Amino acid sequence: MALFFLINSLAGGGAEAVLIRIAKYLKPKKIFLLEKEVKYPIEGNLTVFLSSHTRDVSPIFKTFYIPIYAIKLSKEIRTYIPQV
C-alpha cells in the first residue's frame, strides 16, 4: 500500500508541523505540495512541488489552477503505483 500526503505548503506552523511529525512514523512515499515554500525540511527525497507558486500569489489565481493541480497530482501518483 502506498501512502501519499497533499498539503498546501510546509511554511506554516500548525498542520505542517503535525505532518512532519507523523510522516516519520507513517513513512509516506511522497508529500505533494501546492506551494513552493518549506519551513520544515523533510529528510530524504519526499517532497514533490506541483507548482512554483508561493504564498504571495493571489488566492483567486490559485483557485483557477485547481484542475491543473489535479492533473499533475494524478500523473505523479501513477508513477509511484504499479498498474494493476
Stockholm file with secondary structure:
# STOCKHOLM 1.0

chainA/1-84         MALFFLINSLAGGGAEAVLIRIAKYLKPKKIFLLEKEVKYPIEGNLTVFLSSHTRDVSPIFKTFYIPIYAIKLSKEIRTYIPQV
#=GR chainA/1-84 SS CCCEEEESCBCSSSHHHHHHHHHHHHCCSEEEESSSCBSSCCSSSCEEESCCCCTTSCHHHHHHTHHHHHHHHHHHHHHHSCCC
#=GC SS_cons        CCCEEEESCBCSSSHHHHHHHHHHHHCCSEEEESSSCBSSCCSSSCEEESCCCCTTSCHHHHHHTHHHHHHHHHHHHHHHSCCC
//
